[in-house]
Amino acid sequence: MMKFLDSYWVFILLLGTSITAQELEGKWIVSGNKSFGGFPGIHLMEVSEDSLLHYNFDEFITKTSYTTEENKLKIDTLAFADFSFKNPNRLIISSERLERPIDYIRLVPTKTDLNVEEIKQKKYNLERGGKSFEIDFKNHPDSKIMHSYLKKIDQTYFLVIHRYGNAITAVPIEEITEDKLFLYGFSRGPNKLVATAIE
């Protein structure tokens, strides 16, 4: 319980010199879906005008109100973490209480002219690290260990990978066309990957 509380307070209290609450507003996902402290699973955070909400992907975990004071976000107790922006949509949070810095990606609306059913009819091939992975949102035979699903939170589509029926990763999709899927939010390697449609 103490480990959860330590991680919780470190996570929700950020210290900076020029960042306002408005710049933090939006939904964020941990790059590479790395779990930490009291937030196991696929951790997603929503920063609103006066609240911080935490999710295990689409499952709500907790909500806390906060205030800003002298370039700090303050909640109930005093704890600090350093943070910086690699760019407006990538946030790094670090603290002595955290084992390693946490890399967050801001979720943006997915660009597409296709509807859900049209997307699900297509198959894509993703090449990464010398390996090929078929993205098939529709066919899920019992003989396969891993399956790909199309999910949507607000205006963002995700490629969600299930292993033995459990979601193990959720990759936000920047754009979906007839020919390609543009994926982002990776912790290692290129910031974006492109999957090509299978004819």
Phi and psi restraints in degrees (value plus and minus 20) as a CYANA .aco file:
   2 MET   PHI     -85.0   -45.0
   2 MET   PSI     -57.2   -17.2
   3 LYS   PHI     -82.3   -42.3
   3 LYS   PSI     -61.2   -21.2
   4 PHE   PHI     -81.6   -41.6
   4 PHE   PSI     -67.4   -27.4
   5 LEU   PHI     -84.5   -44.5
   5 LEU   PSI     -62.0   -22.0
   6 ASP   PHI     -79.7   -39.7
   6 ASP   PSI     -67.7   -27.7
   7 SER   PHI     -84.5   -44.5
   7 SER   PSI     -58.0   -18.0
   8 TYR   PHI     -82.8   -42.8
   8 TYR   PSI     -69.6   -29.6
   9 TRP   PHI     -88.9   -48.9
   9 TRP   PSI     -59.0   -19.0
  10 VAL   PHI     -81.5   -41.5
  10 VAL   PSI     -61.2   -21.2
  11 PHE   PHI     -86.8   -46.8
  11 PHE   PSI     -62.4   -22.4
  12 ILE   PHI    -111.3   -71.3
  12 ILE   PSI     -23.6    16.4
  13 LEU   PHI    -134.6   -94.6
  13 LEU   PSI      91.4   131.4
  14 LEU   PHI    -135.5   -95.5
  14 LEU   PSI     121.5   161.5
  15 LEU   PHI    -135.8   -95.8
  15 LEU   PSI     114.1   154.1
  16 GLY   PHI    -175.6  -135.6
  16 GLY   PSI     158.2   198.2
  17 THR   PHI    -130.3   -90.3
  17 THR   PSI     -43.8    -3.8
  18 SER   PHI    -161.3  -121.3
  18 SER   PSI     -10.0    30.0
  19 ILE   PHI    -114.2   -74.2
  19 ILE   PSI     114.3   154.3
  20 THR   PHI    -124.4   -84.4
  20 THR   PSI     145.3   185.3
  21 ALA   PHI     -81.3   -41.3
  21 ALA   PSI     -54.3   -14.3
  22 GLN   PHI     -81.9   -41.9
  22 GLN   PSI     -56.5   -16.5
  23 GLU   PHI     -88.1   -48.1
  23 GLU   PSI     -42.2    -2.2
  24 LEU   PHI    -111.0   -71.0
  24 LEU   PSI     -33.2     6.8
  25 GLU   PHI     -83.4   -43.4
  25 GLU   PSI     123.7   163.7
  26 GLY   PHI     109.3   149.3
  26 GLY   PSI    -192.4  -152.4
  27 LYS   PHI    -128.5   -88.5
  27 LYS   PSI     119.4   159.4
  28 TRP   PHI    -149.3  -109.3
  28 TRP   PSI     125.1   165.1
  29 ILE   PHI    -145.4  -105.4
  29 ILE   PSI     124.4   164.4
  30 VAL   PHI     -89.4   -49.4
  30 VAL   PSI     106.2   146.2
  31 SER   PHI     -82.5   -42.5
  31 SER   PSI     117.3   157.3
  32 GLY   PHI      51.9    91.9
  32 GLY   PSI     -15.1    24.9
  33 ASN   PHI      35.9    75.9
  33 ASN   PSI      18.4    58.4
  34 LYS   PHI     -94.5   -54.5
  34 LYS   PSI     110.6   150.6
  35 SER   PHI    -104.4   -64.4
  35 SER   PSI     135.6   175.6
  36 PHE   PHI    -178.6  -138.6
  36 PHE   PSI     129.6   169.6
  37 GLY   PHI      23.8    63.8
  37 GLY   PSI    -145.8  -105.8
  38 GLY   PHI    -106.4   -66.4
  38 GLY   PSI      -8.1    31.9
  39 PHE   PHI    -144.0  -104.0
  39 PHE   PSI      56.9    96.9
  40 PRO   PHI     -96.0   -56.0
  40 PRO   PSI     150.2   190.2
  41 GLY   PHI      60.9   100.9
  41 GLY   PSI    -174.5  -134.5
  42 ILE   PHI    -111.1   -71.1
  42 ILE   PSI      74.7   114.7
  43 HIS   PHI    -100.5   -60.5
  43 HIS   PSI     105.2   145.2
  44 LEU   PHI    -145.8  -105.8
  44 LEU   PSI     115.7   155.7
  45 MET   PHI    -141.8  -101.8
  45 MET   PSI     117.2   157.2
  46 GLU   PHI    -136.1   -96.1
  46 GLU   PSI     106.0   146.0
  47 VAL   PHI    -127.5   -87.5
  47 VAL   PSI      96.6   136.6
  48 SER   PHI    -128.5   -88.5
  48 SER   PSI    -192.1  -152.1
  49 GLU   PHI     -80.7   -40.7
  49 GLU   PSI     -55.0   -15.0
  50 ASP   PHI    -156.9  -116.9
  50 ASP   PSI     -11.4    28.6
  51 SER   PHI    -161.5  -121.5
  51 SER   PSI     132.0   172.0
  52 LEU   PHI    -134.9   -94.9
  52 LEU   PSI     106.0   146.0
  53 LEU   PHI    -139.1   -99.1
  53 LEU   PSI     117.3   157.3
  54 HIS   PHI    -140.2  -100.2
  54 HIS   PSI     119.1   159.1
  55 TYR   PHI    -153.2  -113.2
  55 TYR   PSI     131.6   171.6
  56 ASN   PHI    -115.0   -75.0
  56 ASN   PSI      68.6   108.6
  57 PHE   PHI      38.7    78.7
  57 PHE   PSI    -121.2   -81.2
  58 ASP   PHI    -124.2   -84.2
  58 ASP   PSI     -12.1    27.9
  59 GLU   PHI    -120.8   -80.8
  59 GLU   PSI      96.5   136.5
  60 PHE   PHI     -84.4   -44.4
  60 PHE   PSI     116.8   156.8
  61 ILE   PHI    -130.5   -90.5
  61 ILE   PSI     -77.2   -37.2
  62 THR   PHI    -177.4  -137.4
  62 THR   PSI     138.5   178.5
  63 LYS   PHI    -156.4  -116.4
  63 LYS   PSI     117.0   157.0
  64 THR   PHI    -160.2  -120.2
  64 THR   PSI     119.7   159.7
  65 SER   PHI    -101.4   -61.4
  65 SER   PSI     135.9   175.9
  66 TYR   PHI    -167.0  -127.0
  66 TYR   PSI     142.8   182.8
  67 THR   PHI    -150.3  -110.3
  67 THR   PSI     138.4   178.4
  68 THR   PHI    -123.1   -83.1
  68 THR   PSI     120.3   160.3
  69 GLU   PHI    -172.8  -132.8
  69 GLU   PSI      95.9   135.9
  70 GLU   PHI      28.6    68.6
  70 GLU   PSI      36.3    76.3
  71 ASN   PHI      42.0    82.0
  71 ASN   PSI       8.2    48.2
  72 LYS   PHI    -148.6  -108.6
  72 LYS   PSI     131.9   171.9
  73 LEU   PHI    -120.3   -80.3
  73 LEU   PSI     107.2   147.2
  74 LYS   PHI    -139.4   -99.4
  74 LYS   PSI     111.5   151.5
  75 ILE   PHI    -158.7  -118.7
  75 ILE   PSI      93.8   133.8
  76 ASP   PHI      32.4    72.4
  76 ASP   PSI     -67.8   -27.8
  77 THR   PHI    -150.8  -110.8
  77 THR   PSI     154.1   194.1
  78 LEU   PHI    -128.8   -88.8
  78 LEU   PSI      95.9   135.9
  79 ALA   PHI    -169.2  -129.2
  79 ALA   PSI     133.3   173.3
  80 PHE   PHI    -152.4  -112.4
  80 PHE   PSI     132.2   172.2
  81 ALA   PHI    -164.1  -124.1
  81 ALA   PSI     122.4   162.4
  82 ASP   PHI    -101.4   -61.4
  82 ASP   PSI     125.0   165.0
  83 PHE   PHI    -166.1  -126.1
  83 PHE   PSI     137.2   177.2
  84 SER   PHI    -171.7  -131.7
  84 SER   PSI     138.7   178.7
  85 PHE   PHI    -125.1   -85.1
  85 PHE   PSI     103.6   143.6
  86 LYS   PHI     -89.6   -49.6
  86 LYS   PSI     -57.1   -17.1
  87 ASN   PHI    -176.9  -136.9
  87 ASN   PSI     154.8   194.8
  88 PRO   PHI     -78.0   -38.0
  88 PRO   PSI     -38.8     1.2
  89 ASN   PHI    -132.7   -92.7
  89 ASN   PSI      -6.3    33.7
  90 ARG   PHI    -157.6  -117.6
  90 ARG   PSI      98.4   138.4
  91 LEU   PHI    -137.7   -97.7
  91 LEU   PSI     111.5   151.5
  92 ILE   PHI    -133.0   -93.0
  92 ILE   PSI     107.2   147.2
  93 ILE   PHI    -139.9   -99.9
  93 ILE   PSI     111.4   151.4
  94 SER   PHI    -158.8  -118.8
  94 SER   PSI     134.0   174.0
  95 SER   PHI    -183.6  -143.6
  95 SER   PSI     137.0   177.0
  96 GLU   PHI     -83.7   -43.7
  96 GLU   PSI     -45.4    -5.4
  97 ARG   PHI    -100.1   -60.1
  97 ARG   PSI     -34.1     5.9
  98 LEU   PHI    -118.6   -78.6
  98 LEU   PSI     121.0   161.0
  99 GLU   PHI     -84.9   -44.9
  99 GLU   PSI     -54.7   -14.7
 100 ARG   PHI    -171.6  -131.6
 100 ARG   PSI     137.7   177.7
 101 PRO   PHI     -79.0   -39.0
 101 PRO   PSI     129.9   169.9
 102 ILE   PHI    -128.6   -88.6
 102 ILE   PSI     108.7   148.7
 103 ASP   PHI    -125.3   -85.3
 103 ASP   PSI      96.7   136.7
 104 TYR   PHI    -130.4   -90.4
 104 TYR   PSI     123.0   163.0
 105 ILE   PHI    -134.5   -94.5
 105 ILE   PSI     108.6   148.6
 106 ARG   PHI     -95.0   -55.0
 106 ARG   PSI     114.8   154.8
 107 LEU   PHI    -101.0   -61.0
 107 LEU   PSI     115.5   155.5
 108 VAL   PHI    -143.4  -103.4
 108 VAL   PSI     134.9   174.9
 109 PRO   PHI     -79.7   -39.7
 109 PRO   PSI     116.3   156.3
 110 THR   PHI     -94.9   -54.9
 110 THR   PSI     112.7   152.7
 111 LYS   PHI    -107.3   -67.3
 111 LYS   PSI     105.1   145.1
 112 THR   PHI    -186.7  -146.7
 112 THR   PSI     128.7   168.7
 113 ASP   PHI    -122.7   -82.7
 113 ASP   PSI     -19.0    21.0
 114 LEU   PHI    -115.5   -75.5
 114 LEU   PSI     128.9   168.9
 115 ASN   PHI    -110.5   -70.5
 115 ASN   PSI     153.9   193.9
 116 VAL   PHI     -77.5   -37.5
 116 VAL   PSI     -65.7   -25.7
 117 GLU   PHI     -85.5   -45.5
 117 GLU   PSI     -57.0   -17.0
 118 GLU   PHI     -85.2   -45.2
 118 GLU   PSI     -60.4   -20.4
 119 ILE   PHI     -84.8   -44.8
 119 ILE   PSI     -62.9   -22.9
 120 LYS   PHI     -86.5   -46.5
 120 LYS   PSI     -40.8    -0.8
 121 GLN   PHI     -96.6   -56.6
 121 GLN   PSI     -35.1     4.9
 122 LYS   PHI    -116.7   -76.7
 122 LYS   PSI     136.5   176.5
 123 LYS   PHI    -141.4  -101.4
 123 LYS   PSI     124.7   164.7
 124 TYR   PHI    -150.0  -110.0
 124 TYR   PSI     132.4   172.4
 125 ASN   PHI    -133.5   -93.5
 125 ASN   PSI     106.7   146.7
 126 LEU   PHI    -132.8   -92.8
 126 LEU   PSI     105.5   145.5
 127 GLU   PHI    -124.1   -84.1
 127 GLU   PSI     104.4   144.4
 128 ARG   PHI    -172.0  -132.0
 128 ARG   PSI     111.3   151.3
 129 GLY   PHI      39.3    79.3
 129 GLY   PSI      14.2    54.2
 130 GLY   PHI      57.8    97.8
 130 GLY   PSI     -16.4    23.6
 131 LYS   PHI    -135.4   -95.4
 131 LYS   PSI     131.6   171.6
 132 SER   PHI    -130.1   -90.1
 132 SER   PSI     115.5   155.5
 133 PHE   PHI    -150.8  -110.8
 133 PHE   PSI     105.4   145.4
 134 GLU   PHI    -106.7   -66.7
 134 GLU   PSI     105.2   145.2
 135 ILE   PHI    -117.8   -77.8
 135 ILE   PSI      90.4   130.4
 136 ASP   PHI    -149.2  -109.2
 136 ASP   PSI      86.1   126.1
 137 PHE   PHI     -98.1   -58.1
 137 PHE   PSI     -29.5    10.5
 138 LYS   PHI    -128.3   -88.3
 138 LYS   PSI     -65.4   -25.4
 139 ASN   PHI    -114.9   -74.9
 139 ASN   PSI     103.4   143.4
 140 HIS   PHI    -152.9  -112.9
 140 HIS   PSI      52.1    92.1
 141 PRO   PHI     -85.8   -45.8
 141 PRO   PSI     127.6   167.6
 142 ASP   PHI     -81.1   -41.1
 142 ASP   PSI     -43.9    -3.9
 143 SER   PHI     -93.4   -53.4
 143 SER   PSI     -36.4     3.6
 144 LYS   PHI    -108.5   -68.5
 144 LYS   PSI     120.1   160.1
 145 ILE   PHI    -100.9   -60.9
 145 ILE   PSI     -59.6   -19.6
 146 MET   PHI    -134.3   -94.3
 146 MET   PSI     120.0   160.0
 147 HIS   PHI    -152.9  -112.9
 147 HIS   PSI     129.6   169.6
 148 SER   PHI    -128.3   -88.3
 148 SER   PSI     116.8   156.8
 149 TYR   PHI    -147.4  -107.4
 149 TYR   PSI     131.9   171.9
 150 LEU   PHI    -121.9   -81.9
 150 LEU   PSI     101.7   141.7
 151 LYS   PHI    -146.1  -106.1
 151 LYS   PSI     138.3   178.3
 152 LYS   PHI    -156.1  -116.1
 152 LYS   PSI     110.5   150.5
 153 ILE   PHI    -141.6  -101.6
 153 ILE   PSI     100.2   140.2
 154 ASP   PHI      35.2    75.2
 154 ASP   PSI    -138.7   -98.7
 155 GLN   PHI    -125.8   -85.8
 155 GLN   PSI      -6.5    33.5
 156 THR   PHI    -129.2   -89.2
 156 THR   PSI     105.6   145.6
 157 TYR   PHI    -107.8   -67.8
 157 TYR   PSI     130.6   170.6
 158 PHE   PHI    -150.8  -110.8
 158 PHE   PSI     125.1   165.1
 159 LEU   PHI    -110.7   -70.7
 159 LEU   PSI      92.6   132.6
 160 VAL   PHI    -129.8   -89.8
 160 VAL   PSI     104.2   144.2
 161 ILE   PHI    -120.2   -80.2
 161 ILE   PSI     106.3   146.3
 162 HIS   PHI    -127.1   -87.1
 162 HIS   PSI     118.5   158.5
 163 ARG   PHI    -142.9  -102.9
 163 ARG   PSI     102.8   142.8
 164 TYR   PHI      30.9    70.9
 164 TYR   PSI      18.4    58.4
 165 GLY   PHI      66.2   106.2
 165 GLY   PSI     -23.1    16.9
 166 ASN   PHI    -131.6   -91.6
 166 ASN   PSI     116.0   156.0
 167 ALA   PHI     -88.5   -48.5
 167 ALA   PSI     104.5   144.5
 168 ILE   PHI    -133.5   -93.5
 168 ILE   PSI     -40.7    -0.7
 169 THR   PHI    -175.6  -135.6
 169 THR   PSI     129.0   169.0
 170 ALA   PHI    -154.7  -114.7
 170 ALA   PSI      96.0   136.0
 171 VAL   PHI    -128.2   -88.2
 171 VAL   PSI     100.2   140.2
 172 PRO   PHI     -87.2   -47.2
 172 PRO   PSI     126.9   166.9
 173 ILE   PHI    -129.0   -89.0
 173 ILE   PSI     102.2   142.2
 174 GLU   PHI     -96.2   -56.2
 174 GLU   PSI     -61.5   -21.5
 175 GLU   PHI    -172.6  -132.6
 175 GLU   PSI     124.7   164.7
 176 ILE   PHI    -147.4  -107.4
 176 ILE   PSI     104.1   144.1
 177 THR   PHI    -144.7  -104.7
 177 THR   PSI     159.9   199.9
 178 GLU   PHI     -81.9   -41.9
 178 GLU   PSI     -49.9    -9.9
 179 ASP   PHI    -124.1   -84.1
 179 ASP   PSI     -43.2    -3.2
 180 LYS   PHI    -167.1  -127.1
 180 LYS   PSI     135.3   175.3
 181 LEU   PHI    -136.1   -96.1
 181 LEU   PSI     109.4   149.4
 182 PHE   PHI    -127.1   -87.1
 182 PHE   PSI      93.2   133.2
 183 LEU   PHI    -126.8   -86.8
 183 LEU   PSI     126.2   166.2
 184 TYR   PHI    -162.3  -122.3
 184 TYR   PSI     154.2   194.2
 185 GLY   PHI      76.9   116.9
 185 GLY   PSI       1.4    41.4
 186 PHE   PHI    -105.3   -65.3
 186 PHE   PSI     127.1   167.1
 187 SER   PHI    -105.9   -65.9
 187 SER   PSI     -43.7    -3.7
 188 ARG   PHI    -151.8  -111.8
 188 ARG   PSI     137.1   177.1
 189 GLY   PHI      54.5    94.5
 189 GLY   PSI    -173.6  -133.6
 190 PRO   PHI     -85.5   -45.5
 190 PRO   PSI     130.6   170.6
 191 ASN   PHI     -87.4   -47.4
 191 ASN   PSI     -47.7    -7.7
 192 LYS   PHI    -153.4  -113.4
 192 LYS   PSI     129.4   169.4
 193 LEU   PHI    -149.2  -109.2
 193 LEU   PSI     132.9   172.9
 194 VAL   PHI    -140.7  -100.7
 194 VAL   PSI     106.2   146.2
 195 ALA   PHI    -122.6   -82.6
 195 ALA   PSI     117.3   157.3
 196 THR   PHI    -123.9   -83.9
 196 THR   PSI     118.5   158.5
 197 ALA   PHI     -81.9   -41.9
 197 ALA   PSI     121.9   161.9
 198 ILE   PHI    -114.9   -74.9
 198 ILE   PSI     104.3   144.3
